[in-house]
Amino acid sequence: MFLKSLGAAIAALALAAACGPQARSNVTLIEGDAFLGPADAKTVVIEYGAPTCPGCKAWHDQYWAQLKAAYIDTGKIKFVFREFPSHNPPVDAAIFSIARCAGTADYFPVIDEAFARQMDIEVASRSGGAIAALESLGQKFRLSAAQVQSCIKDPKNIQRIVDVQTEGSGRGVHSTPTFFLNDVEVADPRFEALSQAIDASLGVTPAPAAAPSETPAPAEGAPDQPAPATPGAQ
């Protein structure tokens, strides 16, 4: 039932797409999970998320850059994004399809851009302009209107989303964003807590808290002295 309803909703969006010249000579769909970091990393973080989900955008805006810089760009973890439509399922599914058609190098940039455009896409969706917003998103990543139409109707993309929905629901995912660290659900996905959990998984010993320093009190009646200037400070 979910597959039929999702397919019908996506097809309705695609009917409005206008044909145009292809920006890419060919489109190769991503197979399986889209991820960043080493494929064989021992520590794996999985996010079940959706680009129209306000909570997902809030997490992305606050913590994604920190997580990426500290653990993904440094090769410490594998980060997997699993497509779990939640807030506006047909539009989520269409964005996921565009990302998968954009290829491995552009998958995460498409998701980033969709979060950046979340409000615009939502407003367009409510006024019947979803397909134009989706075409605009695709065009940024060299997908023509015709390719966007083909991507959001592609049975492989639709089936992928249905499979993730089934897999996620089976492990207790009922809302987005939901995170797992090495297959254990993360109770607190804020960066500080998630970082501590990742470090524990990596075997990193927390640094001991620094002892408070004691500053001698100035002699009675002596004037406060300004701190010495730091070389180069303005």
C-alpha positions as CSV (number, residue, x, y, z in Angstrom):
1,M,0.0,0.0,0.0
2,F,2.8,2.4,0.9
3,L,4.6,1.6,-2.4
4,K,1.4,2.3,-4.4
5,S,0.6,5.6,-2.6
6,L,4.1,6.9,-2.7
7,G,4.5,5.9,-6.4
8,A,1.2,7.7,-7.2
9,A,2.2,10.9,-5.4
10,I,5.6,11.0,-7.1
11,A,4.0,10.3,-10.5
12,A,1.7,13.3,-9.9
13,L,4.6,15.5,-9.2
14,A,6.5,14.3,-12.3
15,L,3.6,14.9,-14.7
16,A,4.2,18.7,-14.3
17,A,7.8,18.5,-15.3
18,A,8.7,20.1,-18.6
19,C,11.2,18.5,-21.0
20,G,14.4,20.3,-21.7
21,P,18.0,19.6,-22.9
22,Q,19.9,17.2,-20.7
23,A,22.7,18.8,-18.7
24,R,24.4,15.4,-18.1
25,S,25.2,13.0,-20.9
26,N,24.1,10.2,-18.6
27,V,22.8,9.5,-15.1
28,T,24.0,6.6,-13.0
29,L,22.0,5.8,-9.9
30,I,23.7,5.2,-6.6
31,E,23.3,1.6,-5.4
32,G,22.7,0.9,-1.7
33,D,23.6,3.3,1.1
34,A,25.0,6.7,0.4
35,F,27.8,7.4,2.8
36,L,30.9,9.5,3.6
37,G,34.1,8.3,5.2
38,P,35.9,5.0,5.0
39,A,33.7,2.1,3.7
40,D,35.4,-0.3,6.3
41,A,35.3,2.0,9.3
42,K,34.8,0.3,12.6
43,T,32.6,3.1,13.9
44,V,29.4,3.7,11.8
45,V,26.9,6.5,12.4
46,I,23.5,6.2,10.6
47,E,21.0,9.0,10.2
48,Y,17.4,8.3,9.2
49,G,16.4,11.7,7.9
50,A,14.3,13.7,5.5
51,P,15.0,17.0,3.8
52,T,11.6,18.5,4.5
53,C,11.7,17.6,8.2
54,P,12.3,20.7,10.4
55,G,14.0,18.8,13.1
56,C,16.4,17.3,10.6
57,K,17.2,20.8,9.3
58,A,17.8,22.0,12.9
59,W,20.2,19.2,13.6
60,H,21.9,19.7,10.2
61,D,22.3,23.5,10.7
62,Q,23.6,23.1,14.3
63,Y,25.8,20.0,14.3
64,W,26.5,18.6,10.8
65,A,29.6,20.8,10.1
66,Q,31.1,19.9,13.5
67,L,30.5,16.2,13.0
68,K,31.9,16.2,9.5
69,A,35.0,18.2,10.4
70,A,35.8,16.2,13.5
71,Y,35.0,12.6,12.4
72,I,34.2,12.3,8.7
73,D,36.8,14.5,7.1
74,T,39.4,12.9,9.4
75,G,38.5,9.4,8.3
76,K,37.4,8.3,11.8
77,I,33.9,7.2,11.1
78,K,31.6,6.1,8.3
79,F,28.5,8.3,8.1
80,V,25.4,6.8,6.4
81,F,22.3,8.8,5.4
82,R,19.2,6.6,5.0
83,E,16.2,8.1,3.2
84,F,13.2,8.1,5.5
85,P,10.3,10.3,4.2
86,S,8.5,11.9,7.1
87,H,7.3,15.5,7.0
88,N,6.3,15.8,3.3
89,P,6.8,12.2,1.9
90,P,6.3,12.8,-1.8
91,V,8.6,15.8,-1.9
92,D,11.1,14.0,0.4
93,A,11.1,11.0,-2.0
94,A,11.6,13.2,-5.0
95,I,14.6,15.0,-3.4
96,F,16.1,11.6,-2.5
97,S,15.6,10.5,-6.1
98,I,17.4,13.6,-7.3
99,A,20.2,13.0,-4.9
100,R,20.6,9.4,-6.0
101,C,20.6,10.5,-9.7
102,A,23.2,13.2,-9.0
103,G,25.7,10.5,-8.1
104,T,28.1,9.7,-5.3
105,A,30.0,13.0,-5.4
106,D,26.9,15.1,-5.3
107,Y,24.5,13.1,-3.1
108,F,25.3,14.9,0.1
109,P,25.6,18.3,-1.5
110,V,22.1,17.8,-2.9
111,I,20.8,17.0,0.6
112,D,22.7,20.0,2.0
113,E,21.1,22.3,-0.6
114,A,17.7,20.8,0.0
115,F,18.0,21.7,3.7
116,A,19.1,25.2,2.7
117,R,16.0,25.6,0.5
118,Q,13.6,23.8,2.9
119,M,11.3,26.7,3.5
120,D,11.2,27.7,-0.2
121,I,10.4,24.1,-1.2
122,E,7.7,23.8,1.4
123,V,6.0,27.0,0.3
124,A,6.2,26.0,-3.3
125,S,4.7,22.6,-2.4
126,R,1.8,24.1,-0.7
127,S,1.0,26.4,-3.7
128,G,1.3,23.7,-6.3
129,G,4.8,24.6,-7.4
130,A,6.7,21.7,-6.0
131,I,8.0,20.4,-9.3
132,A,9.4,23.8,-10.3
133,A,11.3,23.9,-7.0
134,L,12.5,20.3,-7.5
135,E,13.7,21.1,-11.1
136,S,15.6,24.1,-9.7
137,L,17.3,21.9,-7.2
138,G,18.2,19.4,-9.9
139,Q,19.5,22.1,-12.2
140,K,22.0,23.2,-9.6
141,F,23.5,19.7,-10.0
142,R,23.4,19.6,-13.8
143,L,20.2,17.6,-14.0
144,S,17.8,18.8,-16.7
145,A,14.0,19.0,-16.1
146,A,13.6,15.8,-18.1
147,Q,16.2,14.0,-16.0
148,V,14.5,15.2,-12.8
149,Q,11.2,13.8,-14.1
150,S,12.9,10.5,-15.0
151,C,14.6,10.3,-11.6
152,I,11.6,10.9,-9.4
153,K,9.6,8.3,-11.4
154,D,12.4,5.7,-11.5
155,P,11.1,2.4,-9.9
156,K,14.6,1.7,-8.5
157,N,14.6,5.0,-6.5
158,I,11.0,4.4,-5.3
159,Q,11.8,0.9,-4.2
160,R,14.9,2.0,-2.4
161,I,12.9,4.5,-0.3
162,V,10.3,1.8,0.4
163,D,13.0,-0.6,1.5
164,V,14.6,1.9,3.8
165,Q,11.1,2.7,5.3
166,T,10.6,-1.0,6.0
167,E,14.1,-1.5,7.4
168,G,14.0,1.5,9.6
169,S,10.5,0.8,10.9
170,G,11.6,-2.7,11.7
171,R,14.4,-1.3,14.0
172,G,12.0,1.1,15.7
173,V,12.5,4.3,13.7
174,H,9.3,6.3,13.8
175,S,10.5,9.8,13.5
176,T,13.3,11.9,12.0
177,P,16.0,12.5,12.6
178,T,16.9,9.2,14.3
179,F,20.6,8.2,14.7
180,F,22.3,4.9,15.3
181,L,25.9,4.4,16.4
182,N,27.1,0.9,15.6
183,D,23.5,-0.3,15.4
184,V,22.6,1.1,18.8
185,E,20.1,4.0,18.8
186,V,21.5,7.3,20.0
187,A,19.5,8.8,22.8
188,D,21.0,12.3,22.5
189,P,22.2,13.3,19.0
190,R,23.5,16.7,20.0
191,F,27.1,17.1,19.0
192,E,28.6,17.0,22.5
193,A,26.8,13.8,23.5
194,L,27.2,12.2,20.2
195,S,30.9,13.1,20.2
196,Q,31.4,11.4,23.5
197,A,29.7,8.3,22.3
198,I,31.8,8.2,19.1
199,D,35.0,8.7,21.1
200,A,34.1,5.9,23.4
201,S,33.5,3.7,20.4
202,L,36.9,4.7,19.0
203,G,38.6,4.0,22.3
204,V,39.5,7.6,22.9
205,T,40.2,8.4,26.5
206,P,38.5,11.6,27.6
207,A,41.0,14.3,28.5
208,P,41.1,15.0,32.3
209,A,39.4,18.2,33.3
210,A,42.0,21.0,33.8
211,A,42.6,22.1,37.4
212,P,41.4,25.6,38.2
213,S,44.2,28.1,38.3
214,E,44.7,30.4,41.2
215,T,45.6,34.0,40.6
216,P,47.4,35.7,43.5
217,A,45.4,38.6,44.9
218,P,46.9,42.0,44.2
219,A,48.7,43.7,47.1
220,E,46.4,45.8,49.2
221,G,46.1,49.3,47.7
222,A,48.0,48.4,44.6
223,P,46.3,49.4,41.3
224,D,45.0,46.7,38.9
225,Q,47.5,46.2,36.2
226,P,46.3,45.7,32.6
227,A,47.1,42.4,31.0
228,P,50.2,42.5,28.7
229,A,49.3,43.0,25.1
230,T,49.4,40.0,22.9
231,P,51.8,40.4,20.0
232,G,49.9,41.2,16.8
233,A,46.6,41.9,18.6
234,Q,44.7,44.9,17.5
